[in-house]
Each structure stands twice: as structure tokens, then as C-alpha cells.
Amino acid sequence: MPRTLLATGETMAMVTPVVATPVADADAFLLDAGGAESNVAAHVAALGHRAVWFSRLGADALGRRVARQLSGRGVDVSRVVFDEEHPTGLYVKDPGSGVLYYRRGSAAAHLSGADADAVSFDGVDLLHVSGITAAISASASSFLVRVIERAREHGVPVSFDVNHRAPLWDAATAAPVLLELARRADIVLVGRDEAETLWDTAAADDVRALLPDVPELIVKDGDIGATAFVGAEAVFEPALVVEVVEPVGAGDAFAGGYLAGRLSGAPVADRLRAGHERAARTLQTTTDSIDEPVPTADLPT
């Protein structure tokens, strides 16, 4: 039976070359929706569960396009707030050189505790959030803390992807904030390398020692594999071997596959394998999403 994931956080309009060449040399570009939490929602929807995404978008052409694209991927966007005063953020993928962000003052940066209080948890089985929200503004950080509190009040488990973004805040500033958020979650996803950068934990076991009370901790180690610590159990699943076109979005794909497996009640090893399968498919495209048939929802008026 399908269950419901609520994902919340920033999504921007994304520009990426159609072919994986630098922006300065590319001839054709794709305009898509891109955001960590909505990416996860799209993967969960594609795998047969209900996915709801909440955030703020600008009441502009880019915001309407982002909502329509997410809706076309099976994500329920009916709770999105279209902000008349602030624009939709934008980012540009520059293959070989990383990502360029144009997000300052965006609608999502104006998420607040009041938005969190307005979120409905009726029928929600799992909340998914990420550390990006804590970094984009003080009010968005307050939103994140409050929405986690409200999930707790409603008995809804919380999934937290650490998602440290160095362009948004340095490791010294981010480390204690992200650690405290991780300790509040029921499920934590973190890259081994980002955990080492943030918390000086060199191996998956070291991350577990730092977060011993998190019921479900998943440490991803790039093209090596991922380890899930569930209670006293530790399960490792190797990554799939693929030719990488562009890496951005693979972590979200892994999270989507893993969480969809969890919603389905799959064994831990199967959840990890599902995460690797989604990540592998995303690694082979320049976009954050996978071109596949999914249910379509209507865009709210």
C-alpha cells in the first residue's frame, strides 16, 4: 500500500547544458526544477508512494514552471506558497566546474516558523528535510527547527539529509548546527567525506560513534558503497559501477530510493540497493531527475 512522504525545503529553477560541456561552450540548455528535498520526493513518487512537497516559490514564471515540472513527476505541490514579493531562486550547472547559485533573497529563503506551523501532517508517514534549509537564511533555519518539532508532535518520523553546502556556509559554522539537527532525526543520511569535513570522523563506524542514538544512520561512501546502522545492526551494500556524466543530484536519488524502500517495509539491504540503483541512473544524466513515466497531478490554481 502506498504511504506518504512529506518533503520540505528550497527548490530552484535549474539551467544545465543538454550535453555535459562547460556553460561557456554549450550550445543548448535545459530549464528544469532542482532542489534536494523535491528531488527526493520525485524519486519516492516514481517508486510508487505518495510524495508531497512544501516550500515557497516566487509567483513568477520560473516558480510556476518549477511547480508544474514537479507535479508532472508525480509530486503533490498543492501546499506550495507562491510568494508575490520574492523571486524563485536559480542555479546553473557548469559541468567540470560545479554549480553557480543565484538564490539570495529568494522566496524559499523567506520560509519561517509561521510556515512550519501551517504545514499539515494529516496522513503523513515520514518527513524528509535537509541541512540546506538551515543554511539559506535565519528564518529558514527557524522553519526547519519548527517543522521537525511539529513532526515530533504528530508522531511522524523525521529523515534528515545532512547536505552540507560549502558555498552557503563554512564547515566550522555548519558543523555544530548540522550535528544537532542530525541528533533530532530518526533517519540520518550523510556522506562519509562530508562527515569527515564537518566532524573529523574518518570512517562510517566513527560517524556511528558520534551519533549512537539515531535509530537509522546511513553513511554513503561515494562509488564504494553505503553502510546503514539500524539499531545494533550494520549493513553494507556496494555501489553500482557506472560512467558518471554529472554527479549533482545522485545523493538525493539515493535518499529517494532508500526512503521509498523504507516506506515499503523492505529489508535494510534492499533499501540500500534501491538507493544505489536510483543514484546510478541519475549519475548518467546532466539533470537532477530521471526521464521516466510517473503519475501526473494537477497544478493548483
Secondary structure by P-SEA (a helix, b strand, c coil): cbbbbbbbccccbbbbbccccccccccbbbbbbbcaaaaaaaaaaaabbbbbbbbbbcccaaaaaaaaaaaaaccccccccccccbbbbbbbbbccbbbbbcccccccccccaaaaaacccccccbbbbccccccccaaaaaaaaaaaaaaaaacbbbbbcccccccccccccaaaaaaaaaaaccbbbbbaaaaaaccccccaaaaaaacccccbbbbbccccccccccccbbbbbbbbbbbcccccaaaaaaaaaaaaaaaacccaaaaaaaaaaaaaaaaaccccccccccbbbbccc
